[in-house]
Amino acid sequence: MDNHFQRVKEYLLDLSYLITHEDAEEGIFVISKEEEGIRNLVIGVADPIVIFEQFIFDVRNEDGIFKKLLMKNRDIIHGAFVLDESGAKVIFRDTLQLENLDVNEVEGTLNSLSLLMSEYSDELIAFSKN
């Protein structure tokens, strides 16, 4: 696991992400690059996968939101909108295999989230206010 953890860390640093928290024992990073819409993205290195999760908003009123989010999932290049266990929080989530992980895959996931946040921000803000 340490090998995978270190490799993911090197990729994040190469891509100029700010690591705001890391715990090698737990296999966790928290990263930010606010100019790209990424803030407090949690990355879990859990062999055989690496998990990327960013909280997007709390669900206040389900009025059509889930259908719209599922439709938007079709447009997302990497990852998807998901609900947490309580069903009250919308999260962006992606998982990648660690065995053959390279910097391009990590960058693809992070770019997908960044693009999603920039292109869909008005709708996400509206959902969060409902």
N, C-alpha and C positions, 0 to 999 in steps of 0.2 A: 504494500500500500504506500509506503514512504516514497518509492520510486514514482508511482503514479501521481501522488500528491505534489512532489517536487516538479514533475514534468508539467502539470497543470499550472502550477505557480509560475514557472518560467514562461509559459505561453501568455498568461495574463500580464506579466511584466513586459514581455515583448510587444504586446498589443497596447501598452500604455494605460492599463486600468489601474486605478488606485485600490489597493488591497487595504480595506479599513479594519478587517479582522481576519485572523487565521488561527486555526487550531489543528495542528498536524495529527494529534492523537484522535480527534473526532473526524478528521478528514473534511473540515469545513473552511470555506473562504467566504467573506462578504466583500463585494467589490462595488465600485461606483465609477461612473464617467458621466457626470450630470449633463455635460454639453451634448451627450447622445441619448439622454432620457433614461439612463441607467443609474439607479440609486438603490443601494442596499440589496443587490442581487446576491442571493445565497447560492453557493456552489458546494455540493456535497460529493466528495470523491469516495465512492462506495463500491469497490471492486466487485463486479466487473463493469460497472457503469459510473458515469459522472452525471449528476443531476443539477440542472440550472433552474432556479425558481426566483421570481420577483413578484412581490405583492403588487397588485394593480389598483384595486379598490374594494371597499366593502359593499355588499349587496344590501340595499335598503328596501327596495321595492322590486320585485321580480317582473314587473309589468313588461313583458316582451324582451327583456334583456338577454335571457339565455338563448333564445332563438337567434337573436342578432349576433351574439358571440359565437355560436356554433357556425353560423354562416360566415363570419369573418375568419374562423379557423381554416376555412378552405383556402383563403388567400395568404395565410402565413407560410413563409418559406420553410422555416425550422421552428419547431415547438408548437404550442397551442395554449389557448385559454383553458384553465381548469378551475374547479372549485376545491377549496380545502375540505377537510373532513366535516366541518360544521355546516358547509354549504353557504357560508356567509361571506366568504372572501374569494375574489377572483384573482387568480395567480397566472402568470406566464410560466410555462414549464417546458423544458426540453431535456431529453436524456441522450447521452452518447456512449458508445462502447469505449472502454479504456484500452483494450488490447492494441488497437491500431490507431488510437487517437493522434491527430496531428493538429498543428496550429490553425490550419485552414478550417477544420471542423469547428473548433472553438470560436474562431472569428465569425464563421457563418451563423452560429447560434446567436452570438452577441450582436451581429449586424441585423439579424432578423428581428430581434427585440427592439433595437434602436429604430429601425425602419417602421415597425409597428407603432411604436410610441410617437413617432413624428407624423405618420400618415393618418393615424386613427385617434389622435389625441382629443379632438373636439368631441367625438362620440364617447370616449372613455370618461371625459370630464362630465358630460351630460349624464352618463350612467351613474357615476359616483354621487351625483346630486339628487337622484331619484329616491 
